[in-house]
Amino acid sequence: MLGFAPILAVCLFLSFQILWPDRDEPYVYQSFLLGALGFSLSFCALFFLLKSNICPPRDLPIRFNRVRQRIYAYNFNYRWWNPFERWTVAPVAYDWSQVRAERWSKRGVLPNGGIIFKWGVVLSIVEPGTNKVIDRFPLSTMDADEFAWAYICTYMQNGPKALPPPGIPRNHNDVPWYNIALRLAPKVQWPADMDRESRTAP
């Protein structure tokens, strides 16, 4: 939404120039106010776009510990409407019994009249013994969605022997050399105690 601020400022400036063609004192005053508004909105939009590209971590991994029956999420907390506050990473851990999967889908219209669909799965955390959601984080977007959830459930209930061999492990901090935004983004770094707990048995 803030990305349209520069365009809005230009449109407002042209409107004032057409409505008030006389270059008298009121026009100068209005132009000054409009220019200040346009500059402020443009600065906010530029700051938001820059921050939204380099402040989120390189990845948002989720770990599943079958022995402990725990789930660990690298949770990134931010509010898009307030780019001036500090966006932070808050790794969290929950019992597997609190995890629910929710499938979502969105539909949008393209400028040429076409329709675009987007879907995915989020993991919802509920309070023990209730269905009240206290946290959410994404599992997949435009990917294997329900198959990924079935894979995870099979692993947590029956172990890795019930699954096909996994692929080659990927380092979450390895990013393509040409992706400048990801290379500037913070690396994934779990807290030492949570990193140890999520990798070990009790």
N, C-alpha and C positions, 0 to 999 in steps of 0.2 A: 504493500500500500504506500509506504514512504517512497518507493521508487518512482512514483508518479509525481512527486513534489516538484522537480524541476520543470516538467511539462506543464503542470498546473500554474506555476509561477509565470512562465512565458505566456500562457494563454491569458492570464489576468492582466499582464503588462500590455499585451496587444489590445485587450478590451478597453483598458483605460486610455490608451493612445487614440483609439477610434472615438470613444465617447467624449473625451476632453481634448480636442485638438489644439486649443489655445494654450500656449506655453506661458501661462500666468502663474502667480504665486501658489494658488490652490493646486494646480497641476503638478508643480514641482514638489509640493508637500506630499501629494498622493503618490507620485513616482518614487519618492524617497521611502515612504512606508512600504510600498509594494516591493521595491528592491530589497529592503531589509527582510521582509517576509520571505521573499523568494530565496535570498541567500541563506536564511536560517533553515528553511525547509530542505534546501539542497544540501546543506552541511549535514543535517540530521540523516537524510537519505544516504549520503555517501558514507557517513560513519556507520550506519546500520548495515549497509551492504558489505563494507569492509570487515566489520566485526562478525557478521554472520558467516563469513567465509573462513576466517582464520582463528576464531575463538573456540568453536566446537572441536573436540578431540578427533584424532585421525580415524577412530572407530569407536563403536559402542558395543563391546563384547559382552556376552552372557556366558557364565560358567555354570555347569550342572554337576554337582557332586552326588553320585548315586549312593555312596556309602553313608554319608552324613544326611542324605535326603534334604539337601539344601540347594538353593539357587542364588547365584551372585551376579549382580548386574552393575555395569559401569554406567551409572545414571547421570545424564547431563541435564542440569536445571537451568532454564532460561525463560524469560518473558519477552516475546518478540516486540511488544509495544513499548518496552523500556530498554533501549539499547545502551543507556548510560549506567545501568547497574552492573554489578559484577556477576558474570555468568560462571557458574562453578560446576565441578564434577563431584557427585556425591555417591560413591560406591555403596550399594546396599546388599543385604543378605536376608533371605526369607526361607521359611520352611516350604518344602515341595507341596505339602498339603494345602498351602494358601494360594497356589498358582492356578489360574484359569486362563483359557485361551479365548480370544474374541476375534472373529473375522470381520473386517470392515471393507467397505467399498465406497467409492466416490465417483460421481459422473459430472463431467464438465463439457461446456460447449466451446469449440474453437472459433476463431474469427471468421473462418470460411463456412461456418454452419455445421461442421462435423462434430461428432461426439467422441470424447475421450474417456476411458475408464481407468481407474486406479484402484488397486485392492491390496490387502495385506493382512497380517495377523499381529495383534498386540497381546502381550502377556499381562494379565490383570492380577493384582495381589489383593486378596480379601482378608478382612479381619477373621481370626479363627472362630469358627462356629457360625459365621454369618456370610452374607453375600455382599456386604458393603465393601466397595473397592477403595483401597487406600493408596494404591500406586499403580502406574502403568508404564511399560516401556515396549518399544517395537521389537518384534521377532523377525518379520520379513515384510518386504514390500515388492509387489510384482514378481514374486518368486514362487518357491514350492509351497508356500503357505501351509495348507492343512497337512501336506506330506511331511513338512519339517516338524510340525507339532506331533504327528504320529511317530516320527523317528525319535524325537525326544522322549515321548512317553514310553516307548519300547525300551529305550536305554535306561530310563530311571526305574522301570519296573522289572526288567529281565536282564539287564546288563549288556555289555558290548558283544557277547557271544550270540545274542539273538539278532544281530544286525550285520549287514554286509561290511566288509573292511572299509574303514574310513579313508578319505583322501589324504594327500600330503598336508600336514599342519601348516597354517599360514601365520606369519608374524603380523600382528595388527598394525605395527608401526612401519611396515614396508609399504611404501607408496610409490607410484610411478614417478620417474624423474621429471616428467613434463607437467605434472599437476602441482603448480606453484602454491595454490591455496592449501592443499593437504600437506605440503612440505613445510609450510609456515605454521600449520596447526600444531597444538600440543600433542606430545606422544602419549600413548596409553600407558599409565603407570598405576598399578594397583597398590593400595596400602600394604605394607610388608606383612602385617598379621593376616589380613584378608587373603592375600596372595598365597600364603602358606596354608591357611585353612582350606581354601577352595581346591587345593591340589593334593591334600592328604586325607587319610582316614582318621577317625577319632583315636 
